[in-house]
Amino acid sequence: LGVEGAKAFSAMLLENTTIVSLQLSGNEFDDHAVKYLADAITANSKVEILDLSYNMFGDKAGEILGTAIAENIGLKELKISWNHFHSQGAAALAKGVGANVFLKVLDASYNGFGNSGAAALGEALKANNVLEELNISNNRISVEGALHIAAGLKENKTLKRLNMTRNPMQSEGCRGVLKALQANSGTGIEILDLPDIHVNKELVELCDAVKILFPNLLLRYGGNTKLQRKSQSKAELWTQPKVVGNSQNAV
């Protein structure tokens, strides 16, 4: 659809009062198209689910969308995965999420939030008391960024599901997140997905301790491997995440 398509959809959404779910993924929307979509996001209060994934938004788009998200009073689910939001744009988006009092689900996976974006998300989690699901997998979040997220989790009471897979946060970052849950007796976390990393004894013990505190928590992390032989001369190593908790509730 490109820029002209963004203009057309924006004009329609400024008047439409019946559409509640809109899927606009994979349309090559870029930083030039975003200003039109942002106008609609700001003004339209009827759309509850908006999918803008697989587009070409960059940091400028992140700044514009962040402002629009902060002012929106209708969105409950936003998908912005597979774009090009990096530090500055990611921070602006996170700030908008922190200010929004309606958004329940945010999928920001496969971007490049990095540690500065994670820091802004951590602050958003401290302020936001509505968001229930957050997917930030594959966002180049290292130990530093994970600890920022942990600081937010330490105070947040409403987030139920957090996906942090495919981030280079190492065991130290995972421990930081788990310790934040330990320190927050009022946490709402029900499902926590951590990266597939080598699991040492200290991390296993910490996971077990968290499970004792929150027996209904579904905690998934990597490190367990199974060797499956394909023939006598060739074998393939499969990494399987370990599930701690009720596997029937796994999504």
C-alpha positions in Angstrom: 0.0 0.0 0.0 2.9 2.4 0.7 2.5 6.1 1.5 -0.6 6.6 -0.7 -2.3 3.6 1.0 -1.5 5.0 4.4 -3.1 8.3 3.4 -6.2 6.5 2.3 -6.5 4.4 5.4 -5.9 7.3 7.7 -8.7 9.3 6.0 -11.1 6.4 6.4 -10.2 5.8 10.0 -10.8 9.4 10.9 -14.5 8.8 10.0 -15.1 5.1 10.5 -16.8 4.0 13.7 -17.3 0.3 13.1 -13.9 -1.3 12.4 -12.4 -2.8 15.6 -9.6 -5.0 14.1 -7.2 -3.9 11.3 -4.4 -5.9 9.8 -1.9 -3.7 7.9 1.2 -5.9 8.0 3.7 -6.2 5.2 2.7 -3.0 3.3 6.1 -1.2 3.1 4.9 1.6 5.4 8.0 3.7 6.2 8.8 6.9 8.1 7.0 8.9 5.4 3.8 6.9 5.8 3.7 6.9 9.5 2.5 10.5 10.0 -0.8 9.7 8.3 -1.3 6.5 10.3 -0.4 8.3 13.5 -3.2 10.9 12.9 -5.7 8.1 12.7 -4.3 6.3 15.8 -4.6 9.5 17.8 -8.1 10.3 16.7 -9.8 6.9 16.3 -11.1 5.3 19.5 -12.9 2.3 17.9 -10.0 0.2 16.6 -9.0 -2.3 19.3 -6.5 -4.5 17.4 -3.9 -3.0 15.1 -1.3 -5.0 13.3 1.6 -2.9 11.8 4.2 -5.7 11.7 6.5 -6.5 8.8 6.8 -2.9 7.6 9.7 -0.5 7.2 9.2 1.8 10.2 12.5 3.3 11.6 13.4 5.5 14.5 11.5 8.6 13.2 8.4 6.4 13.0 8.9 5.3 16.5 8.9 8.8 17.8 5.7 9.7 15.9 3.9 6.4 16.9 5.0 6.8 20.5 3.2 10.1 20.8 0.1 8.7 19.0 0.0 5.6 21.3 0.2 7.8 24.4 -2.9 9.7 23.3 -4.9 6.8 21.9 -8.0 5.7 24.0 -9.1 2.6 22.1 -6.3 0.2 21.3 -6.1 -2.9 23.3 -3.6 -4.9 21.1 -0.7 -3.5 19.0 1.6 -5.6 16.9 4.8 -3.8 15.6 7.1 -6.7 15.3 9.6 -7.1 12.4 10.2 -3.4 11.9 13.4 -1.3 12.4 12.8 0.4 15.7 16.1 1.0 17.4 17.3 2.9 20.5 15.8 6.3 20.0 12.6 5.2 18.3 12.2 2.3 20.6 12.5 4.6 23.7 9.8 6.9 22.3 7.5 3.9 21.7 8.1 2.6 25.2 7.3 6.0 26.6 4.0 6.0 24.7 3.2 2.6 26.1 3.9 3.8 29.6 1.4 6.6 29.2 -1.3 4.5 27.6 -4.1 3.4 29.9 -5.9 1.0 27.6 -3.3 -1.1 25.8 -3.2 -4.7 27.1 -1.0 -6.5 24.5 2.2 -5.3 22.8 4.2 -7.4 20.4 7.4 -5.6 19.6 9.5 -8.6 18.8 12.2 -8.7 16.1 13.2 -5.1 16.2 16.4 -3.6 17.7 15.4 -2.0 21.0 18.7 -2.7 22.5 19.6 -1.6 26.0 18.3 2.0 25.7 14.9 0.7 24.4 14.9 -1.8 27.3 15.6 1.0 29.8 12.6 2.9 28.5 10.4 -0.2 28.7 11.6 -0.7 32.3 10.4 2.7 33.2 7.1 2.1 31.3 6.5 -1.0 33.3 6.9 1.0 36.5 4.2 3.5 35.4 1.8 1.3 33.4 -0.9 -0.6 35.3 -2.8 -2.0 32.3 -0.4 -3.9 30.0 -0.8 -7.7 30.4 1.3 -9.2 27.6 4.7 -8.0 26.3 6.7 -9.7 23.6 10.3 -8.3 23.2 12.0 -11.4 21.8 14.9 -10.9 19.5 15.6 -7.2 20.3 19.4 -7.3 21.0 18.8 -6.8 24.8 21.9 -7.7 26.7 22.5 -8.0 30.5 22.2 -4.3 31.0 18.9 -4.1 29.2 17.5 -7.1 31.0 18.3 -5.5 34.4 16.4 -2.4 33.3 13.4 -4.6 32.5 13.9 -6.3 35.8 13.7 -3.0 37.6 10.3 -2.4 36.0 9.1 -5.9 36.8 10.0 -5.3 40.5 7.2 -2.7 40.7 4.7 -3.9 38.1 1.5 -5.6 39.2 -0.4 -6.3 36.0 1.9 -7.9 33.4 0.9 -11.5 33.0 3.0 -12.8 30.1 6.6 -11.7 29.2 8.6 -13.2 26.3 12.3 -12.3 26.3 13.6 -15.2 24.1 16.4 -14.7 21.6 18.1 -11.9 23.5 21.8 -12.0 24.5 21.0 -11.4 28.2 23.1 -14.3 29.4 22.5 -16.0 32.8 23.1 -12.8 34.6 20.3 -11.1 32.9 18.0 -14.0 33.5 18.9 -14.0 37.2 18.1 -10.3 37.4 14.6 -10.9 36.0 13.9 -13.8 38.3 15.2 -11.8 41.4 12.8 -9.0 40.5 9.9 -11.4 40.6 11.2 -12.7 43.9 11.1 -9.2 45.3 7.6 -8.4 44.0 5.0 -10.4 46.0 2.2 -8.7 44.0 3.5 -9.6 40.5 0.9 -10.8 38.0 3.3 -12.8 35.9 1.8 -16.1 34.8 4.1 -17.0 31.9 7.7 -16.1 31.5 9.8 -17.1 28.5 13.6 -16.6 29.0 16.3 -17.1 26.3 17.7 -20.5 25.4 21.0 -20.3 27.3 23.3 -22.6 29.1 21.7 -23.2 32.5 24.1 -23.4 35.4 23.4 -24.6 38.9 22.8 -21.1 40.3 20.2 -20.3 37.7 18.4 -23.6 38.3 18.3 -23.1 42.0 16.9 -19.6 41.5 14.2 -20.9 39.1 13.3 -23.5 41.7 13.1 -20.8 44.4 10.8 -18.6 42.2 8.6 -21.6 41.6 8.1 -22.1 45.3 7.0 -18.5 45.7 4.7 -18.7 42.6 3.6 -22.3 42.1 1.3 -21.4 39.2 4.0 -19.6 37.2 4.9 -21.2 33.9 8.6 -20.6 33.5 10.4 -21.6 30.3 14.1 -21.4 29.8 16.8 -23.2 27.7 19.8 -25.3 28.4 18.5 -28.8 28.3 19.5 -30.7 25.2 18.6 -34.1 23.7 20.7 -36.0 21.2 18.6 -37.5 18.5 20.4 -39.9 16.1 19.3 -39.7 12.5 21.6 -42.5 11.3 24.5 -44.5 12.6 26.9 -42.0 11.1 25.1 -38.7 11.7 23.5 -37.1 14.7 21.7 -33.8 15.2 21.6 -31.8 18.4 18.2 -30.4 19.3 17.8 -27.7 21.9 14.6 -28.0 23.9 13.5 -25.4 26.4 12.8 -26.6 29.9 9.3 -26.0 31.1 8.8 -25.5 34.8 5.1 -25.6 35.9 1.9 -26.9 34.4 2.8 -27.9 30.8 -0.9 -28.1 30.0 -1.1 -24.3 30.2 1.8 -23.8 27.8 1.0 -21.6 24.8 
